[in-house]
Structures are given as structure tokens and as C-alpha cells.
Amino acid sequence: MCVSVYECVGVSDGSVQQAGVVLLQDVFAVKVKRRRAVGQQSGGAVLGLALFHCRRRGRRLEEDALHLHNASAEHTHSWYNTLKELLTGFSGRPRYVKVFINPSSHKKEAVHIYRDSVAPLFKMADIRTDITVTDRKGHSLSVMKECKLDEYDGVVCVGGDGSVAELCHALVLRAQLDANSPEKPVRAVLPLGIIPAGSTDVVSCSVHGVRDPVTAALHIVLGHLQQVDMCSFSSNGQLVRYGFSAMFGFGGRSLARAEKKRWMSSSRRREYALVKTLARLRPEDCQLSFLSAKTSSSSLFGHRDQSKDQEQEPESEVEESWMTNQGLYLSISIMSIPCLSPHAPQGLAPNTSLDNGSASLIAVGNASRSEFIKHLKRYSSSSGQFSFPFVETHSVSAVKIRPRSLIGWSEEESDEEEYSRSTPIIQSEGASFPWNIDGELVEIANEVLIRVHPRLITLYGEEVDEAESTVSCSCI
């Protein structure tokens, strides 16, 4: 809508000077200003209008107000009614949302973040809410299976990556259930808004660029929608879950160690797990197969896919042959989004995007500990994390990872015992492998198949190239 309101300021000589333009698309609330006596709850002389809008500060969105003075009640109410009608004409802006709050995420601040930073903006924008405070893992999934989605315009998650992953999984499963499509994924009906309240907030950073609840809330209020690719993870023909990213090897093992130290703070737990896993760095002996994405070149070094408008389902690629490698890998990552965070401002997968219909496969072959650490440390810098001979990257539509032997791990391994870095550890039958899927530990014993499903979900936000960097890791 090409309507704008000019913001003006007075100068010392009494003239008026234009200071900027407020686009109506950035306005989310309009209120009538009145003069009221102390204790007066209603009525009062009309003073004019206040237009509440968002103002951009880099990647951040901030609340601001433009005050329009007019003592005429008739003129003020005429403008008020006109502006309210114009604001209701913006599609995508929610009027009623289902809110899930995880009170246990990170520093247990989710309830306060919602109450102090989000609820006032929702109230100002006349957004009604239905709030569920989760009390266990899987709570939001069980609620989403039963609630009447046609009552809502969107869903909001206040929590960390685990809470986001559960709700995204729930939204796609619910769409499949409603469409009676048990085999094929169905696009989620409602958009999801993410209010960051976790320790890393990878998905939130990827659609907001910052870990800021006000920015996230304003994206929801203004109805900024971004379609996003998702992956399905299955084993033995059974769906494990839907998600955005998965790490096998180093990423899975470090998360498994961190989960055993939940009594530590998140930052200490993360650093402990990284150091411990690096000290016991082990390769995984596995067979890695993948299908190259049709819209992308197989190598991602320094190139970014711009073919966003070409949607493809992995099922259409069955005629292509799988490329298979077999050997030792320190780390294998599959990511359908850039996975931006303060620790990796350009993302763990900087050469993919939110909706290009493909995922980034990053396979780190066997290497010395010092070389592997160099690779990890470059994620916090601008580039170069893939410029090693033992690192290969591909743009893929599907990936299979099949362990060649039952490679296990044990927290009770002796710190003093020496291991050959080129020999995997063999355990008994029934051993499972730790996977890091969207920051959640998932143990799987068999081959895992990952497929990319283009634009399977819609998130409130917009694509960004780089996240705001405020944290550096001091452990390596």
C-alpha cells in the first residue's frame, strides 16, 4: 500500500522541516490522544493521534511513535477511523494467535520476556492471544494435535530451538493429519512466530538476524512472512521428525555429553562438551550417499543458490543416481537453513538460504585435531571454514547416512587412555548413534534418510545474510 505519513519537526525560526517518512505498512497501531486529569480513566479533551510504528536499526526493529496534533475531535476521529480501516487491509497480520511459552528454556526467562517485551505490543496491535505454558517435553505437540487451528491466524513460540523444533514438527504433522496424507509431507497451514528465549536461537537468528524479542514480535505484528524449507528425518522407513538441521559425529557427540551436564549453565555446558569431545575426537566409519539438488551446483564453495522460485519435491529426483562415499568422517552436517547464531554470524551453512529448495551437506573427513579445530574456529570469522582438503560441501535434496559398524561412545572412557584417531570405536549390537537435530539429542541405531521439502513451513520474519555477533567462544 503506497500510503505514507510525513513526520515533521519544528525548527527555531518557526518553520517546519521534514525529518523523515513513516510508511503505513510499518504502522501497527493508532490511538486517540486525550488530556486527562489525575485519576481520570476515560474521556478528556482530544489532542490528536499517536501512530505506533516500527523503525529499523540495522537488523533490529524498534517501536516508535509519531504524534499528530489536532484539537478538533471531529477531524481526529475521522483520521482515526480512516487509518484503522487502512491498517486492517494489510494481509498476513494476525488478529488471534496461539502462544506457547516454555518456562524452562535457557535461563527460565521466557515468561518474563513474553510479559515485558511481547504482550504489550500484541495488546497495542489488538492481537488476541490464547496462551499455553508448557510443563513437559512434547506438551505443545499434544496440544497442537487436538486444538482447532481454524480459530487462529498464527502460532507463536516463546522458547529456544528445542521448543521451536517441536512446534514446527507439530505444525507439519497436523497438516498431514488434516489432509489425510500419512506418507507425503503437507505444508503447515499456520505461520509460526519465534520469540527467542534460548541459549543459541539458531532458527530465530536465521529469520530475524538478531536475538531480540521486540524485533521478533514486530515481525509478527506486521505480518512479515517468510517461507522456509524443512527436512524429514526417517530411519527404517519410519519418520523420526521434521526439522531444519542435523549433525552426526562431532555435533551429535558433543550434544550428548552436554546433556549429561544439565546442572551446568548453558555456556559452561557447551564449552565443557566441546573441549571433552575434542579431547576424545573420534571419526565415524560410515557410508554417505546423497542426491545433488537440481537447482544447485554440487559444490558450494563461495556460491549461493539464487533459484528460489523453482520448487522441487525430493520424490521427483528418484531418477537421479545417488552419489556414494565410504570412509571415516569427523562430522557430517545437513542444513536446510543457514543456521545463523551469535557464535557463527554467517551461519553454519552460509551457502544455503531459507527457501531455495535444497540443503547444504558439509562432510568433514578424518583429520588431525589441530586441523579440525582450525576448521571450527573459522565459523566465527567471515569465511574460509570450507577451504580445507578434508572438507567437502554439496547442495543436496536428499542424504543417507549408514554406519558401517556399530560405533559407540561412553562418558566413562578413561581420560588417560590413548586412542588412534583413525580407528573407530566398536560397541556391541544395539548401540545407537547420537544425532543433534535442531539442538535436540536424538539417538538412532540404523541408517538415517534425510529429504528436503521446499517451503514446508512459513515463519514470521525475513531472510537475512548475517546475524548480529555478540558472543565469542573461548574454549578453542
C-alpha positions in Angstrom: 0.0 0.0 0.0 1.6 3.2 -1.2 0.4 5.4 1.6 2.8 7.3 3.8 2.7 9.8 6.6 5.3 12.5 6.7 7.0 13.1 10.1 7.8 16.7 10.6 9.7 18.6 13.3 9.7 22.3 14.1 12.9 24.5 14.0 13.8 27.6 15.9 12.5 30.1 13.3 9.1 28.6 13.4 9.2 26.8 10.1 8.6 23.1 9.7 11.2 20.8 8.3 10.6 17.2 7.0 12.5 14.8 9.2 11.5 11.5 7.5 8.7 9.4 6.1 6.7 6.8 8.0 5.3 4.2 5.7 1.8 3.0 6.6 3.0 -0.6 6.1 5.2 0.0 9.2 2.4 1.3 11.3 0.8 -1.3 13.6 -1.5 0.8 15.9 -3.2 4.1 16.0 -4.6 5.7 19.2 -6.5 8.9 20.0 -4.6 11.2 22.4 -6.5 12.9 25.2 -5.8 15.2 28.0 -7.0 13.7 31.3 -6.9 14.8 34.9 -5.1 12.7 37.5 -7.2 9.6 38.2 -9.5 10.1 35.2 -9.9 6.8 33.4 -11.9 7.9 30.3 -13.0 10.9 28.3 -10.9 14.1 28.2 -10.1 16.7 25.6 -8.9 15.3 22.2 -5.3 16.3 21.5 -4.8 14.3 18.2 -3.4 10.9 17.2 -0.5 8.7 18.0 0.8 6.4 15.3 2.9 3.5 16.6 5.3 2.1 14.0 8.5 0.1 13.7 11.8 1.8 12.9 14.8 -0.2 11.6 18.1 -0.1 13.3 20.2 -2.4 11.1 18.6 -5.8 11.6 16.7 -4.7 14.6 13.1 -3.4 14.6 12.2 -0.9 17.3 8.9 0.5 18.4 8.5 4.2 17.8 5.6 6.7 17.8 4.6 9.6 15.6 2.3 12.2 17.3 -0.2 14.1 15.1 -1.7 17.1 16.9 -5.3 18.2 16.2 -7.7 19.7 18.7 -10.7 19.0 16.5 -12.5 15.9 17.8 -14.3 15.5 14.5 -11.2 15.6 12.4 -9.2 13.4 14.8 -11.9 10.7 14.8 -12.2 10.9 11.0 -8.5 10.3 10.6 -8.6 7.6 13.3 -11.3 5.6 11.5 -9.6 6.0 8.1 -6.3 4.8 9.4 -7.8 1.9 11.3 -9.6 0.8 8.1 -6.3 1.1 6.1 -4.4 -1.0 8.7 -6.9 -3.8 8.5 -6.3 -4.0 4.8 -2.8 -5.5 5.2 -2.9 -9.2 4.6 -0.9 -11.5 6.8 -1.3 -9.5 10.0 -2.6 -11.8 12.7 -5.7 -11.0 14.8 -5.7 -14.1 17.0 -2.7 -16.3 17.8 -2.0 -19.4 19.8 1.0 -18.8 22.1 3.2 -21.5 23.6 5.7 -20.4 26.3 8.4 -22.8 27.6 9.2 -21.6 31.1 12.2 -23.9 31.4 14.2 -22.7 28.4 17.7 -21.3 28.9 17.7 -19.0 31.9 14.0 -19.6 32.6 13.2 -16.1 31.4 10.6 -16.9 28.7 7.6 -15.9 30.8 9.2 -12.5 31.7 10.3 -12.0 28.1 6.8 -12.5 26.8 5.1 -10.4 29.6 7.6 -7.5 29.3 8.5 -7.3 25.6 5.8 -9.1 23.6 2.5 -8.9 25.3 2.4 -5.0 25.3 3.0 -5.0 21.5 0.3 -7.6 20.9 -2.1 -5.6 23.0 -1.3 -2.4 21.3 -1.9 -4.1 17.9 -5.2 -5.6 19.1 -3.9 -9.1 18.7 -5.8 -11.6 20.9 -3.9 -14.5 22.4 -4.6 -18.0 23.7 -1.6 -18.9 25.9 -0.3 -22.3 26.9 2.6 -22.5 29.3 4.2 -25.9 28.6 5.2 -28.1 31.5 6.9 -31.1 29.8 8.6 -32.1 26.6 6.0 -32.9 24.0 3.3 -30.7 25.6 3.0 -28.4 22.6 2.9 -31.3 20.2 0.0 -32.9 22.1 -1.9 -29.6 22.2 -1.4 -28.9 18.5 -2.8 -32.3 17.6 -6.1 -31.5 19.3 -6.7 -27.7 19.0 -9.0 -26.1 16.4 -6.5 -24.4 14.1 -9.1 -22.6 12.1 -9.7 -20.3 15.0 -6.2 -18.8 14.8 -4.2 -16.7 12.4 -0.8 -17.9 13.6 1.2 -19.7 16.3 3.8 -18.1 18.5 6.6 -19.9 20.3 8.5 -18.3 23.2 11.5 -20.5 23.9 14.7 -22.0 22.5 15.5 -24.1 19.4 14.1 -27.2 21.1 10.7 -25.6 21.6 10.7 -24.2 18.0 11.7 -27.6 16.6 8.8 -29.3 18.4 6.2 -26.8 17.2 7.5 -26.9 13.6 7.3 -30.7 13.7 3.8 -30.4 15.2 2.5 -28.0 12.6 3.6 -30.2 9.7 2.3 -33.4 11.3 -1.1 -31.6 11.9 -1.2 -30.6 8.3 -0.6 -34.2 7.2 -3.3 -35.4 9.6 -5.9 -32.8 8.4 -5.0 -33.6 4.7 -5.2 -37.4 5.4 -1.7 -37.7 3.8 0.3 -40.1 6.0 3.1 -40.6 3.6 3.7 -37.2 1.9 4.5 -34.0 3.9 1.9 -31.3 3.7 2.7 -27.6 4.1 1.8 -26.2 7.5 -1.4 -24.2 7.4 -0.5 -21.5 10.0 2.7 -19.4 10.2 4.9 -19.7 13.2 6.4 -16.7 15.1 9.5 -17.3 17.1 10.3 -15.2 20.2 13.9 -16.1 21.1 14.4 -17.2 24.7 17.0 -19.9 24.3 20.8 -20.2 24.5 21.6 -20.0 20.8 18.2 -19.4 19.0 19.5 -20.6 15.6 16.2 -20.6 13.8 15.2 -17.2 15.2 18.5 -15.7 14.2 18.1 -17.1 10.7 14.8 -15.2 10.1 15.5 -12.1 12.3 19.2 -11.7 12.2 19.2 -10.8 16.0 18.2 -12.5 19.2 15.8 -9.7 20.1 12.2 -10.4 21.3 11.0 -6.9 20.3 12.2 -7.4 16.7 10.6 -10.9 16.6 7.3 -9.5 18.0 7.2 -6.7 15.5 7.7 -9.1 12.6 4.7 -11.0 13.9 2.6 -7.8 14.4 3.4 -6.5 10.9 2.8 -9.9 9.3 6.2 -10.3 7.7 6.1 -13.8 6.3 9.0 -16.0 5.0 8.5 -19.4 3.5 11.2 -21.9 4.8 12.4 -25.3 3.7 12.4 -28.2 6.1 13.8 -31.7 6.2 12.3 -35.0 7.1 14.4 -37.4 9.1 13.5 -41.1 8.9 15.0 -44.5 9.8 13.9 -48.0 8.8 11.0 -46.4 6.8 9.7 -44.6 9.9 9.6 -40.9 10.4 11.7 -39.7 13.2 10.8 -36.0 13.0 10.8 -32.9 10.8 13.4 -30.2 11.3 15.9 -27.8 9.8 19.3 -29.2 10.6 21.1 -32.3 11.8 24.7 -33.1 12.9 26.2 -36.5 13.0 29.6 -37.3 14.5 31.2 -34.4 16.4 28.0 -32.3 16.7 26.0 -35.3 18.0 28.6 -36.5 20.4 29.2 -33.0 21.9 25.5 -32.5 22.4 25.2 -36.0 24.1 28.0 -35.0 26.5 26.4 -31.6 27.2 23.0 -33.3 28.0 24.7 -35.2 30.8 25.7 -31.9 32.5 22.3 -30.2 32.6 23.2 -28.8 36.0 25.7 -26.5 34.4 24.9 -23.2 32.9 24.3 -23.4 29.2 27.6 -21.6 28.3 29.7 -23.7 30.6 27.9 -26.9 29.5 28.6 -26.0 25.8 32.3 -25.3 26.4 32.7 -28.4 28.6 31.2 -30.6 25.9 33.3 -29.1 23.1 36.5 -29.5 24.9 35.7 -33.0 26.1 34.7 -34.2 22.6 37.7 -32.6 21.0 39.9 -34.4 23.6 38.4 -37.7 22.5 38.0 -36.8 18.8 36.8 -39.9 17.0 35.9 -40.5 13.4 32.7 -42.2 12.4 33.0 -45.1 9.9 30.0 -44.8 7.6 28.6 -44.8 4.1 27.5 -41.3 3.0 25.1 -41.1 0.0 23.4 -38.0 -1.4 21.3 -36.7 -4.3 22.5 -33.4 -5.7 19.9 -30.7 -5.9 18.6 -29.9 -9.4 18.7 -26.2 -8.9 22.2 -26.0 -7.5 25.7 -27.0 -8.4 27.2 -29.9 -6.4 29.9 -27.7 -4.9 29.0 -24.8 -2.7 32.4 -23.2 -2.3 31.8 -19.5 -2.4 28.5 -19.8 -4.3 24.9 -19.1 -3.2 21.9 -20.5 -5.0 19.5 -17.9 -6.3 16.9 -20.2 -7.9 14.3 -19.6 -5.2 11.3 -19.8 -7.5 11.9 -23.3 -8.6 10.2 -25.7 -6.2 11.0 -29.3 -6.3 10.0 -32.3 -4.2 12.6 -34.9 -3.4 10.3 -37.6 -4.8 10.8 -36.2 -8.3 14.5 -36.9 -8.1 14.3 -40.6 -7.9 15.6 -41.0 -11.5 18.9 -39.4 -10.5 21.6 -41.7 -9.2 22.9 -41.5 -5.7 26.5 -40.4 -5.2 28.1 -42.6 -2.5 31.3 -42.2 -0.5 32.5 -44.6 2.2 35.1 -43.8 4.9 35.9 -42.0 8.1 34.2 -38.7 9.0 34.7 -36.5 12.0 31.5 -34.6 11.3 28.5 -34.6 8.9 26.0 -31.8 8.8 22.8 -31.4 6.8 21.2 -28.0 7.0 18.2 -26.6 5.0 18.6 -23.1 6.5 21.8 -21.0 7.1 21.7 -21.7 10.9 22.8 -18.2 11.9 23.8 -17.5 15.5 26.0 -15.2 17.5 28.6 -17.9 17.5 28.5 -18.2 13.7 27.3 -14.8 12.3 27.3 -16.0 8.7 25.8 -19.3 9.6 26.9 -22.9 10.0 25.7 -23.3 6.4 26.3 -19.9 4.9 25.9 -21.1 1.3 22.3 -22.1 1.5 19.2 -20.0 2.1 15.8 -20.3 3.7 13.7 -21.3 0.7 16.0 -22.4 -2.2 14.6 -26.0 -2.1 17.9 -27.6 -1.1 20.1 -28.3 1.9 23.8 -27.9 2.5 25.7 -31.1 3.1 29.0 -30.4 4.9 31.2 -33.6 5.3 34.4 -33.3 7.3 36.7 -36.2 6.7 39.3 -37.6 9.0 41.9 -35.0 10.0 44.2 -34.1 12.9 42.7 -32.5 15.9 44.6 -29.2 15.2 43.3 -29.0 11.7 39.7 -29.8 12.8 39.9 -27.0 15.4 41.1 -24.6 12.7 38.0 -25.5 10.7 35.7 -24.9 13.7 37.3 -21.6 14.6 36.7 -20.2 11.2 32.9 -20.3 11.7 33.2 -17.3 14.0 35.1 -15.3 11.3 34.0 -14.1 7.9 34.8 -17.1 5.7 37.2 -19.9 4.9 35.7 -22.7 7.0 35.4 -24.9 4.0 38.8 -24.2 2.4 40.4 -27.4 3.8 41.2 -30.5 1.7 39.3 -32.7 4.2 36.0 -30.7 4.0 33.6 -31.2 1.1 30.3 -29.4 0.7 27.3 -30.2 -1.6 23.9 -28.7 -2.3 21.6 -31.7 -1.9 17.9 -32.7 -2.0 18.4 -36.0 0.0 21.1 -37.7 2.1 21.6 -41.2 3.5 24.0 -41.9 6.3 24.6 -45.6 7.0 27.1 -46.6 9.8 29.4 -49.4 8.6 29.9 -50.6 12.1 28.3 -50.0 15.5 30.4 -47.1 16.6 29.5 -46.1 20.1 30.7 -43.7 22.7 30.9 -43.8 26.5 31.2 -40.9 29.0 33.2 -43.3 31.3 36.1 -43.7 28.9 39.4 -43.0 30.7 40.9 -39.6 30.0 44.4 -41.0 30.1 43.8 -43.8 27.6 45.3 -43.1 24.2 43.3 -43.8 21.1 44.3 -43.9 17.5 42.4 -41.1 15.8 41.9 -43.2 12.6 40.3 -46.2 14.3 36.6 -46.0 15.2 35.3 -47.5 18.5 33.3 -50.7 18.1 30.5 -51.5 20.5 28.0 -54.3 20.9 24.8 -54.9 19.0 22.0 -52.4 19.8 24.3 -49.4 20.2 22.7 -46.2 19.0 24.3 -43.1 17.5 23.8 -39.6 18.9 22.3 -37.1 16.5 21.9 -33.4 17.0 18.7 -32.5 15.3 17.8 -28.8 15.8 19.7 -28.7 19.1 17.8 -31.8 20.4 19.6 -35.1 21.2 18.1 -38.0 19.1 19.6 -41.4 19.4 19.2 -43.6 16.2 20.6 -47.1 15.7 20.3 -47.5 12.0 20.6 -45.7 8.6 19.1 -42.3 8.5 17.4 -40.8 5.4 17.1 -37.0 5.2 14.9 -35.4 2.5 14.5 -31.7 1.8 10.9 -30.4 1.4 10.7 -27.0 -0.2 8.8 -24.2 1.7 7.1 -26.7 4.0 6.5 -24.1 6.7 6.0 -20.3 7.0 7.8 -18.3 9.7 7.2 -14.7 10.7 10.4 -12.9 9.7 12.5 -12.2 6.6 15.7 -13.7 5.2 18.9 -12.1 6.4 22.5 -12.7 5.2 24.3 -12.4 8.6 23.4 -12.5 12.3 24.4 -9.9 14.8 27.6 -11.2 16.6 27.7 -10.6 20.3 29.3 -13.8 21.6 32.7 -15.4 21.0 33.6 -18.9 22.1 36.7 -19.0 24.4 37.0 -22.8 24.6 39.1 -23.5 21.4 
